[in-house]
Amino acid sequence: MAALLAVAALSARMLAEAAVLDGHQVIALDLFGDADTRRASQRWQPIGAAGSVQIDGTRLLDALQALARKGGDEVVGWIPGSGFEGQPDLLDAGAQLLPLIGTPAEAVRRVRDPALFFEVLEAHGIAYPPVRADAPADTDGWLLKDARASGGWHIRHAHTARDGASASVWHYFQRAMPGVPMSATFIANGDRASLLGFNELIVRPFGAHPHVYCGCIGPVPVSADLAQRVGEAVQLLTAEFGLRGWCSLDFIRGGGDSIGVLEVNPRPPASLLLYAQPGLIDAQLRACLQAELPPPAAFAPRHIAGSEIVYARQPLKIDERCARYLAGRPDVHDLPLAGACFDASDPICSLSAAGDTAEHVRALLFAARDAVLHTLEKPS
């Protein structure tokens, strides 16, 4: 049944388009207000913090309060996306104003607590790269991470960490594990989970940031043994932490199909873009509100898809020519409006591609990224 939903995230385009695909009406709350986000939404409202790529809690709560004042059966609830991983208090406050359709705040608080998360993995024999709360004497091969953040911009080489960098309960050191960065996309009902697919993550260094998330490709085939081990981890973590709705488990696939679990994203992940089709938001509603799960093959795609974020290599301003160029490419999404300005390393837009193999999709994405950046950087 069609509903009026609010979706909130750093970028809400994916959630807004998925909701419209299922016949819902959408109010989008995000930082960018891209052209395709606004096109998919009845209304867009900014919730960004000034001068940073972060959600402003006050602006978010004001927006949810305004929606709640409508009363009656207007807005059935809100779905939080990227940007809320380390803000359980904000999720809790938002849920007091409008029903939260996703993993509850307390579950997010627990699953993103690094001490508790890795304690659970250890207790159940789930492999993960070694972690510690304090800096190792020899920092070579160690990373410093922040469990409140997403996208990899928070990850630093441990030797660059300042004294006291690990003082927060959110910060921890983890040994780098060689292998392929991957994720498993799944949907959960608080007790059980249904696995959607496995994805390879596109991760590359940007200056002092060694592991920045740039995109994903999937579904990719994995061995039956690896699928079973990751699937068992997903089921255990869902039950242990009470995960709800679309989520993902990030891990490293090492040699000999070894795995090293990294973290859970307890909200609709970016990899959901790879499975875009009717039913995804309806599945979120049923899993969160009625504890119903779709069958494992319900959303099996017919091809391998890819998505990549295009980051600015230098300061840029999108003029009318560039805005028309981006809007005219069917593989470009998160379309910035003319006049938008970007600093080096800011996300400009995203790209999509499809093919028969992950290698083919990766090549298409890389070629498209280079073409887009070449055009945007060219003087008018």
C-alpha positions as CSV (number, residue, x, y, z in Angstrom):
1,M,0.0,0.0,0.0
2,A,1.4,3.4,-1.0
3,A,2.6,5.6,1.9
4,L,4.2,8.9,2.5
5,L,7.7,8.3,3.8
6,A,10.6,10.5,5.0
7,V,14.1,9.3,4.1
8,A,17.2,10.9,5.7
9,A,20.9,10.4,4.9
10,L,24.0,12.2,3.9
11,S,22.6,11.5,0.4
12,A,19.0,10.4,0.2
13,R,18.8,9.8,-3.6
14,M,19.0,6.0,-3.5
15,L,16.3,5.7,-0.8
16,A,14.0,8.3,-2.5
17,E,14.2,6.6,-5.9
18,A,13.7,3.1,-4.3
19,A,10.6,4.4,-2.5
20,V,9.1,5.9,-5.6
21,L,9.7,2.7,-7.5
22,D,7.5,1.0,-4.9
23,G,4.7,3.6,-5.4
24,H,5.4,5.6,-2.3
25,Q,5.6,9.4,-1.9
26,V,8.8,10.7,-0.4
27,I,10.1,13.7,1.6
28,A,13.9,13.7,1.3
29,L,16.2,15.0,4.0
30,D,19.9,15.2,3.1
31,L,22.9,17.4,2.6
32,F,23.1,17.9,-1.2
33,G,19.6,18.3,-2.7
34,D,20.8,16.9,-6.0
35,A,18.6,17.3,-9.0
36,D,17.6,13.6,-9.2
37,T,16.9,13.5,-5.4
38,R,14.5,16.5,-5.8
39,R,12.9,14.9,-8.8
40,A,12.1,11.8,-6.9
41,S,10.7,13.6,-3.9
42,Q,7.6,15.6,-3.1
43,R,9.8,17.9,-1.1
44,W,13.5,18.2,-0.2
45,Q,14.9,19.7,3.0
46,P,18.6,20.3,3.9
47,I,19.9,18.8,7.1
48,G,23.6,19.4,6.6
49,A,25.9,21.0,9.2
50,A,27.6,24.1,7.9
51,G,31.1,23.7,6.6
52,S,31.2,19.9,6.9
53,V,29.8,16.7,5.3
54,Q,27.8,15.8,8.4
55,I,24.2,15.7,9.5
56,D,23.1,18.6,11.7
57,G,21.1,17.1,14.5
58,T,19.0,20.2,15.2
59,R,18.0,20.6,11.5
60,L,17.1,16.9,11.3
61,L,14.9,17.0,14.5
62,D,13.3,20.2,13.4
63,A,12.4,18.6,10.1
64,L,11.0,15.5,11.7
65,Q,9.0,17.6,14.3
66,A,7.4,19.5,11.4
67,L,6.4,16.3,9.7
68,A,5.1,14.9,13.0
69,R,2.9,17.9,13.5
70,K,0.9,17.0,10.3
71,G,-0.7,14.3,12.5
72,G,-3.3,11.8,11.2
73,D,-2.0,9.2,8.7
74,E,0.2,11.6,6.8
75,V,3.9,10.4,7.3
76,V,4.1,6.8,8.4
77,G,7.7,7.1,9.5
78,W,11.3,7.8,8.5
79,I,14.1,5.6,7.1
80,P,17.6,6.6,8.2
81,G,20.5,5.9,5.8
82,S,24.2,6.8,5.7
83,G,25.5,9.3,8.3
84,F,23.7,7.9,11.3
85,E,26.1,5.1,12.1
86,G,27.7,6.9,15.1
87,Q,24.6,8.9,16.2
88,P,22.4,6.6,18.2
89,D,21.3,9.5,20.4
90,L,20.1,11.4,17.4
91,L,18.3,8.3,16.1
92,D,16.6,7.9,19.5
93,A,15.5,11.5,19.5
94,G,14.2,11.3,16.0
95,A,12.3,8.1,16.9
96,Q,10.5,10.0,19.6
97,L,9.1,12.4,17.0
98,L,8.3,10.1,14.1
99,P,8.4,6.3,13.9
100,L,11.9,5.0,12.9
101,I,11.7,2.4,10.2
102,G,15.1,0.6,10.6
103,T,17.5,-0.7,13.2
104,P,16.5,0.8,16.6
105,A,18.9,3.3,18.2
106,E,20.0,1.0,21.0
107,A,20.9,-1.7,18.5
108,V,22.9,0.8,16.5
109,R,24.6,1.9,19.8
110,R,25.6,-1.7,20.6
111,V,26.7,-2.9,17.1
112,R,28.9,0.1,16.5
113,D,30.5,-0.2,20.0
114,P,33.9,-1.6,18.9
115,A,34.7,-3.3,22.2
116,L,31.3,-5.1,22.3
117,F,31.2,-5.9,18.6
118,F,34.6,-7.6,18.5
119,E,33.9,-9.3,21.9
120,V,30.9,-10.9,20.3
121,L,32.9,-12.0,17.2
122,E,35.6,-13.5,19.5
123,A,33.0,-15.3,21.6
124,H,31.5,-17.0,18.6
125,G,34.7,-17.8,16.7
126,I,34.1,-15.3,13.9
127,A,37.4,-14.2,12.3
128,Y,38.4,-10.6,12.3
129,P,41.7,-8.7,11.9
130,P,43.3,-8.1,15.4
131,V,42.1,-5.0,17.2
132,R,43.2,-3.1,20.3
133,A,42.1,0.0,22.2
134,D,45.6,1.5,22.7
135,A,48.3,2.2,20.1
136,P,50.7,-0.8,19.5
137,A,54.4,-0.2,20.3
138,D,55.1,-1.0,16.6
139,T,52.5,0.8,14.5
140,D,53.6,-0.6,11.2
141,G,50.7,-2.3,9.5
142,W,48.1,-0.9,11.9
143,L,45.2,1.4,11.2
144,L,43.3,3.9,13.5
145,K,39.5,3.8,13.0
146,D,36.4,5.7,14.3
147,A,33.3,3.5,14.7
148,R,31.1,6.6,14.5
149,A,32.1,7.3,10.9
150,S,31.5,5.8,7.4
151,G,33.0,5.9,4.0
152,G,36.6,5.3,5.1
153,W,37.6,9.0,5.4
154,H,38.2,8.4,9.2
155,I,40.7,5.7,8.7
156,R,44.4,6.7,9.3
157,H,47.7,4.8,9.4
158,A,48.4,4.3,13.1
159,H,51.8,5.9,12.9
160,T,50.1,9.2,12.0
161,A,47.8,9.1,15.1
162,R,48.4,11.9,17.6
163,D,48.8,11.1,21.3
164,G,45.4,10.5,22.8
165,A,43.8,9.7,19.5
166,S,42.3,6.5,20.9
167,A,41.0,8.1,24.1
168,S,37.4,7.8,22.9
169,V,35.5,4.5,23.2
170,W,34.6,4.9,19.5
171,H,38.3,4.8,18.4
172,Y,40.3,1.6,18.0
173,F,43.4,0.3,16.3
174,Q,43.1,-2.6,13.8
175,R,45.7,-4.5,11.9
176,A,45.4,-4.1,8.1
177,M,44.5,-7.4,6.5
178,P,45.6,-8.1,2.9
179,G,42.8,-9.2,0.5
180,V,39.7,-8.0,-1.3
181,P,37.4,-5.6,0.5
182,M,33.9,-7.0,0.3
183,S,30.4,-6.7,1.8
184,A,27.4,-8.9,2.2
185,T,24.0,-7.1,1.7
186,F,21.2,-8.5,3.8
187,I,17.8,-7.7,5.3
188,A,16.9,-8.4,8.9
189,N,13.8,-8.5,11.1
190,G,15.5,-8.2,14.5
191,D,15.9,-12.0,14.9
192,R,16.7,-13.5,11.5
193,A,18.2,-12.3,8.2
194,S,17.9,-13.0,4.5
195,L,21.1,-12.6,2.5
196,L,20.8,-10.7,-0.8
197,G,24.3,-10.9,-2.3
198,F,28.1,-10.4,-2.1
199,N,29.8,-7.4,-3.4
200,E,33.4,-6.2,-4.1
201,L,34.1,-2.8,-2.7
202,I,36.1,-0.2,-4.6
203,V,38.6,1.3,-2.1
204,R,41.5,3.5,-2.8
205,P,43.8,6.0,-1.0
206,F,43.3,9.8,-1.0
207,G,46.3,11.6,0.4
208,A,46.5,10.7,4.1
209,H,43.4,8.6,3.9
210,P,44.5,5.0,2.9
211,H,41.1,3.3,2.6
212,V,38.4,5.6,1.2
213,Y,35.2,3.9,0.0
214,C,34.6,4.8,-3.7
215,G,32.0,2.3,-4.8
216,C,30.9,-1.3,-5.1
217,I,30.4,-4.1,-7.7
218,G,28.0,-7.0,-7.4
219,P,26.7,-9.5,-6.9
220,V,29.9,-11.4,-7.3
221,P,30.2,-15.2,-7.0
222,V,31.9,-16.6,-3.9
223,S,32.6,-20.2,-2.8
224,A,29.9,-22.1,-1.0
225,D,32.1,-22.3,2.1
226,L,32.7,-18.6,2.2
227,A,29.0,-17.9,1.7
228,Q,28.1,-20.2,4.5
229,R,30.5,-18.7,7.0
230,V,29.5,-15.1,6.2
231,G,25.8,-16.1,6.2
232,E,26.2,-17.7,9.6
233,A,27.9,-14.5,10.9
234,V,25.1,-12.4,9.5
235,Q,22.5,-14.5,11.2
236,L,24.3,-14.5,14.5
237,L,24.9,-10.7,14.5
238,T,21.3,-10.0,13.5
239,A,20.0,-12.0,16.5
240,E,22.7,-10.7,18.9
241,F,22.2,-7.0,18.1
242,G,18.6,-6.9,16.9
243,L,19.3,-5.6,13.4
244,R,16.3,-4.5,11.3
245,G,15.8,-3.6,7.6
246,W,18.5,-3.5,4.9
247,C,22.1,-3.7,6.3
248,S,25.5,-4.9,5.2
249,L,28.5,-6.7,6.7
250,D,31.9,-5.5,5.6
251,F,34.7,-8.0,5.5
252,I,38.1,-8.8,3.9
253,R,38.3,-11.9,1.7
254,G,41.9,-13.1,2.2
255,G,43.9,-15.9,0.8
256,G,42.4,-19.3,0.7
257,D,38.9,-17.8,1.2
258,S,39.7,-16.7,4.7
259,I,37.6,-13.8,6.0
260,G,38.2,-11.0,8.4
261,V,35.0,-9.3,9.5
262,L,35.3,-5.5,9.9
263,E,31.9,-3.9,10.8
264,V,28.2,-3.9,10.3
265,N,26.4,-1.0,8.6
266,P,23.0,-1.1,10.4
267,R,21.1,0.8,7.8
268,P,20.4,0.6,4.0
269,P,23.9,0.4,2.5
270,A,25.2,1.9,-0.7
271,S,25.4,-1.7,-2.2
272,L,21.6,-1.7,-2.3
273,L,22.1,0.4,-5.5
274,L,23.4,-2.8,-7.2
275,Y,20.0,-4.5,-6.7
276,A,17.7,-1.6,-7.7
277,Q,14.3,-3.0,-8.6
278,P,10.7,-2.8,-7.3
279,G,10.2,-4.1,-3.8
280,L,13.2,-3.0,-1.8
281,I,11.5,-0.3,0.3
282,D,8.4,-2.5,0.7
283,A,10.7,-5.2,2.1
284,Q,12.2,-2.6,4.5
285,L,8.7,-1.8,5.7
286,R,7.6,-5.4,6.2
287,A,10.9,-6.4,7.9
288,C,10.8,-3.5,10.3
289,L,7.0,-3.2,11.0
290,Q,5.8,-6.8,10.6
291,A,9.0,-8.9,11.0
292,E,8.5,-10.4,7.5
293,L,11.5,-11.4,5.4
294,P,11.6,-11.9,1.6
295,P,12.8,-15.3,0.3
296,P,16.6,-15.3,-0.4
297,A,16.2,-15.2,-4.2
298,A,13.5,-12.5,-4.2
299,F,15.8,-9.8,-5.5
300,A,18.3,-11.7,-7.5
301,P,19.6,-9.4,-10.3
302,R,20.2,-10.6,-13.9
303,H,23.5,-8.9,-14.3
304,I,26.5,-7.6,-12.4
305,A,26.2,-3.9,-11.6
306,G,28.6,-1.3,-10.3
307,S,28.4,2.1,-8.7
308,E,31.2,4.6,-8.1
309,I,31.5,7.9,-6.4
310,V,33.3,10.6,-8.3
311,Y,35.5,12.7,-6.0
312,A,36.9,16.1,-7.0
313,R,40.6,16.1,-7.7
314,Q,40.7,19.9,-7.4
315,P,38.3,22.7,-6.4
316,L,35.5,22.9,-8.9
317,K,32.4,24.9,-9.6
318,I,29.6,23.3,-11.7
319,D,28.6,25.8,-14.4
320,E,25.6,25.4,-16.7
321,R,27.7,23.6,-19.3
322,C,28.9,21.0,-16.8
323,A,25.4,20.6,-15.3
324,R,24.0,19.9,-18.7
325,Y,26.8,17.5,-19.5
326,L,26.2,15.4,-16.3
327,A,22.4,15.4,-16.7
328,G,22.8,14.2,-20.3
329,R,24.8,11.1,-19.3
330,P,22.4,8.2,-18.3
331,D,25.2,6.7,-16.2
332,V,25.5,9.7,-13.9
333,H,23.5,10.1,-10.7
334,D,23.4,12.4,-7.7
335,L,23.3,15.3,-10.2
336,P,24.7,18.6,-8.8
337,L,22.8,21.7,-9.7
338,A,24.5,24.5,-11.7
339,G,26.4,26.7,-9.3
340,A,27.4,23.9,-6.9
341,C,31.0,24.3,-5.6
342,F,33.3,21.4,-4.5
343,D,36.6,21.3,-2.7
344,A,39.2,18.7,-3.6
345,S,38.0,15.3,-2.3
346,D,34.4,16.3,-2.1
347,P,31.9,13.9,-3.7
348,I,30.6,15.4,-7.0
349,C,28.3,12.7,-8.3
350,S,28.1,9.0,-8.8
351,L,28.3,6.6,-11.8
352,S,26.6,3.3,-12.6
353,A,27.6,0.5,-15.0
354,A,26.5,-3.1,-15.8
355,G,28.3,-6.0,-17.4
356,D,29.0,-9.7,-17.5
357,T,31.9,-9.8,-15.1
358,A,33.1,-7.7,-12.2
359,E,36.3,-6.9,-14.1
360,H,34.2,-5.6,-17.1
361,V,32.1,-3.4,-14.8
362,R,35.2,-2.1,-13.0
363,A,36.7,-1.0,-16.3
364,L,33.5,0.7,-17.4
365,L,33.3,2.7,-14.1
366,F,37.0,3.7,-14.2
367,A,36.7,4.9,-17.9
368,A,33.5,6.9,-17.1
369,R,35.1,8.4,-14.0
370,D,38.1,9.6,-16.0
371,A,35.8,11.0,-18.7
372,V,33.7,12.9,-16.3
373,L,36.6,14.4,-14.4
374,H,38.3,15.4,-17.6
375,T,35.2,17.3,-18.8
376,L,34.5,19.0,-15.4
377,E,38.1,20.1,-15.0
378,K,38.3,21.5,-18.6
379,P,38.1,25.4,-18.6
380,S,34.8,26.8,-19.9
